[in-house]
Amino acid sequence: MSLDAPSAPAPEAVEVRTPARIHIGMLSFGHAGSRAYGGVGVMLDRPGVVLRAWRSPRFEARGPLADRILQFARHCAVDRGGAPLPCTIEVVSAPRSHVGLGSGTQLGLAVAAAIDALEAWRGDAGHGQRRAMGSRPLCEPGGVRGERRFGEREAIGLARLSGRGRRSCVGVYGFGGGGLIVEAGRVVTMPSVTEDDATRAFSPLVARVHLPEAWRCVLLIRRDAIGLHGEAERTAFGSLPPMACEVSAELARIAILELVPAASEGRFAEFSDAVRRYGRLAGLPFEPAAHAVPHAAATTALLDALADMGAPGAQSSWGPAVMACCESSAAARSLVERLGAAGIADDHDVTIARFDAIGATLRVLA
């Protein structure tokens, strides 16, 4: 069954499942005419976004993120005057917003994927034209009947539709295939200029490595904390000096000469140590704005505690999400026990996750 065959009717209902994103740190920012916002991140199989969409007489958004669904649906419908496709979209489950898991990008791309699948074909001057999906079949090798996965090109197409990927593209590339992601960043000339989503450039993907199946991640999210977002995040970014070129150079060296090779060769000790050093170095340029993040000191203490327990970790974006790398399920369970004994689990949500190697999936519902 192909979403692109004119003889194949569009599905009546679909479900989209996405991974979660941990952004370990940017490579550079603040230098006009140079690449900015590139960096390193990794995708986790949980907690991701799950949404369902089905055809209906009028557009309706349901669930706790209904307002954001409507925002993305309108963005996808710029070619029809902002009127969303007649359908109902419901978020079945999603992680907390603004804690460092990239849920906004995953939700935006999931909404675009669901709408694109339901619409299936768009008539342009009498000719059917696919908007984002391309010509790949719904049933992919390695998948199950009626389920499809997304590639790099399709993820970029969905990001254009939903207006995501204006800075970091880790979550975009992670949606389209999972893995450890290294991206180069976008050339920034005049940040104040509004770009056309149909033509704007995206940060190039430098490397994608699927981490060993046995490795695990222990994810910790402080329950009473929320990361910078919206206007507060823009203000914090605007107040920061440019990242020093020597810092960017060292981050690039760690990413390409240590992280990627260790991940590719399955050398856990070298990988987890590189994650810790990359994360700490990438966080240094943000220290002048740390006063705007109430949980900054607690996050630093948590990272130190994880290092003392032999499980080096890294903060995601502005946090408060922190991941700790573990070599096996047994090591992850042992770490969770020690976190409980130390009282850390009392005020943190603690989850054992796999490193995702699939990305998002779309399934046709009966």
N, C-alpha and C positions, 0 to 999 in steps of 0.2 A: 504494500500500500504506500503510495507516495502523496505527500501534501501538494505536489506540483503538477500532478496529472489532471488535465481538465475533466476527464471522465470520472475522477474520484471525488465524491462529495466531501465537503469540509466536515470535520467531526462536530458532533452536537455538544460534547463536553470533554474537557481535558483536565488533567492534574499535572502541575509542575512542582518538582522538588529540587531544592538547591542546597549546596553545601554552605558552610560558614567560612569567613575569611579572617585570617590573622595577618595584619600588616606589620612586619617586623621593623620597617624603617625606610625612609626615603634616601635616595642617593644624593640629591642636590635640590636647592631651591634658592630663589632670590636674585639670580643673575640674568638680567635682560639679554636676550639673544642667545641664551644657552638652554640646554635641556633642564627641565625641572620636573619634580614630582615622581620621577622614576624610583624604583626601589625593589624591595624583596618582600614577598609574602608567601603564605602557605594556606591551602584549603583543608578544612576539616569536614568530616561527614556529618557532624552535628554541632550545635543546634542550627538547622537551616530553616528556610522558608518553605512551607507547603501551602499551595493555593489551588483552588478548583475554579473553573470557569465554564459556563454553559450558556447556550443561546437563550435569549428571553426577549419579550416584546420591547423592553427599554433597558437602558443601562442602569445597573445597580451595583454598588460596592458594599460588601458586608464584612463584619469582623472588626477587631480593634484598630486596624490600619486602613479603614475605609477611606479616610481623607487622602492618604497617600496613594491608594489605589486609583482614586479619581484623578489625582494630579498626573500620574503616569499615563492613565488611559487617555486623558486629554492631550498629552504630549504626543502620544502615538497617533492621534487623530488630527494632526495639523492640516492634513490634506483634505479633510472634510469639515473644516472650519472649527475644529476643536470639539465636535460632537462625537462622543465615544461610540464604538460599535455596540449595537443593542445586545447586551449580554449581562450576565450576573457573575461577578468575581468575588470570591470569598477566601479570606486567609484562614486556613485550618489551624496552622501553628506558625510561630515565628519567635526568634529570640528577642530579648529586650533591645529596644532601639538605643543607639548612641552609647554602646558599651565597648565598641571596638571590634565587632564581628562583621561589619560590612553589610548589615541587613538591608540598608537602603538600596544599594546597588543590586543585591540579589532579588529584592522585591521588584524593583523597576524592570529588570530584565525578565523576571518571571511573568509579570503582567504583560510585557510586550510579546513574549513567546506565546502566552495563552491567546492573546488577541490575534496574533499573526496566524496561529493554527486554526482558530475559529473562522477567521475571515478567509483564509486559504488562498483566495485569488482576488486581485483587485483589478477592475477594468480601467485601463488607461487608453482612451481614444479607441475603445473597442477591442483592445488587445490585453489578454491576461498577463499581468506582471507580478512576479513574486517580490515582496518587499524586503524580507530579511532571511528567510530560511534557506534559499538556494534550491538545489535540486536533489538533495540527499534523501533517501527513503526513510519513512517513518520507522521501519524495522531495521535497526542497525546490527551488524555482526557483533556478537558479544552481549547484545541486549536481549529483551524478551519480546514476544509478539505484541505489537501495539505500543511499544515504547521506543523513544528515540533519544539520542544524545546530541550535543551541540559541539561544533568545532570553533576554531579561532575566528574564522570569517563570519560565521553566523552570530557569535557573541558580539562582535563589533557591530554588525547590522542591528541587533537588538538594542545595543547601547545607543546607537544613533536614534532609533525610534523613541527610546525612553528618556534621552537626554543625559545619560550617565557617562562616566569615563572622562570627565572634564579635567580631572587631576590624575589621581592614580588609576591605573587600569588593572591592578592585581585582581580585583574582584571580577572584572569583565573576563579576563583570560581564565580565571579560575572557574567561572560559570561554564566556560566552553572547554572543559577538559580536566579540571582539578590540578593537583600537583603543587610542587614548589615553583613559584613564579619569580623570574627576574625580568624587569622591564626597564627600558632605557630612559623614559621620560619624554615630555613634549618640549619642543622649542618654543619658548615664551618670548614674545617680542613686546606686545602692548597688552598687558593683562586686562585693561579696562575695556578693550574692544569685544563686543558680543559676537561670537562666532555662529555661523550657520551650521546646525547639526548635520545637514545633508553633505557638507563638504569638509568639516573640521577634521584635523589630523588627530590620531590617537597615538599614545606612547607605544613604540614597537616592542614586541615580545623578544627578549634576548635568549631566555632559556626556560624550559619547563622540564622538571624532573619528577617522576612519580616515585615517591619514597617507598622503601621496603614495606611489604604488607605487615610484617610483624611489629613494626614500630607503632607507638601510641603517643598520644598527647593528653596530658591532664590539664584541663581548662578550668581556671579559677576566675570568678567574677564577683567582686565585692557587692553585696546586696544593696547597700545604701549609697552607691556611687554611680555617677553618670559622667561620660566624657564630654569634652567640648564639642559643640555642634552649632550650626547656623551662624548667626551674626557674631556670637562669642568666638567661634573658631576663626572666622574671617578676620576679626579684630586681632586675635592672638597671632595669626600668621602675618598680618600687616605690620605688627610691632617688632618682628624678629629681624635681625640682621641677616644678610645672605650667608648660607652655609660656606664655611671656609673650603677653598679648593683642595687643600691637603686632606681635609676630612672626607670629602667626596672621593678623592683618589684612594684612600685607604678602605673606604666602604666598598668601592668597586673591586678592589683587590681581594678583599675577604669574600665577596659574593662570587666572583668568577674563579678565583684560584683556590678557594677553600670550601665554601658552602656547596657549590654545584658539583665539584668532583667528589666530595665526601658523600653527598646524597646519591650520586650516580653509582658509586662503588659500594654503597651500603656500609660505610665506616661511621658507626654511630657516635663514638666518642669525639671524633674530629668534627662531625656535623653539629652535635649539640654544643660543643665549645665555640664553634664559629657562630652559631645562632646567638649565644650569650654575648660574645664580643661585638658582633654586628649591631645587636639591639642596643647595647650600652653606648656605643659610639654614635649611632644614629640619633639617640636621645639627647646627646649633649647640646646640639644647637637649639633645642626646645626648652632648655632649663630657664632662660630668662622669662619665659611665659608660664613657668610651672606654678606660680602663685595663683593663677586663674583656675588651677585644677586642685580642688580640695583634697583629693585622694592621692596626690603625687607622693607625699612622704610615705604613706601606707603601702603604695605600690613598690617603692624602692625597698622598703623593709621586707616585703613579700619576696621580691626577687633575690635578696640576700639570703633569706631563709631557705629558699629553694636550692640555691647554690650550696648552702651548708648541708643540705640533705642529699647532695650528689645528683640533683636534677636541675641543671641549668635551664633558666627560662628567659622569656622575652615578653615585654609589654606590647600590646597591639595598639597602634595609632596613639590617640590620647588616652587610651584605656577606658575603663579599669580592667578590661580582660587581660589576663596573663596566661601564657601557655608554658608548660614544662614538658620537655622532651623525655620520653621513656623508650627503652630499647625493646620492651615486650609488654604483654598484658599483665604478666606477673609483676613486673617492675612498676607498672602504673598502679596496680591495686595496692602494692606495698607503700607507694608514695601517698596514696589517699589515706591509708591507715595512719601513717605518720603525721599527715596534715590534721587528721582528726585528733590524734593524741596531743598535738601541739596547740589545739584550740583554733587553728586557722579556719577549719571547716565550719566553725560556729557562725561566722559572719560572711562566708563566701559560698556561692553555688559552685559545686565541684562536679565536673563531668569528665569521664574518660572517653576520648574520641579517637577515631582512626584518622590518619592522613588521607584525605580524599584523593582518588585517582580517576574519578569519573566526571565530575562536574555535575551540572544540572541535568535532569531527565524530564521528558514530557511523555505522559501516558494518556492514551485515548480512553475515556470512560464510556461504559455502556449507556 
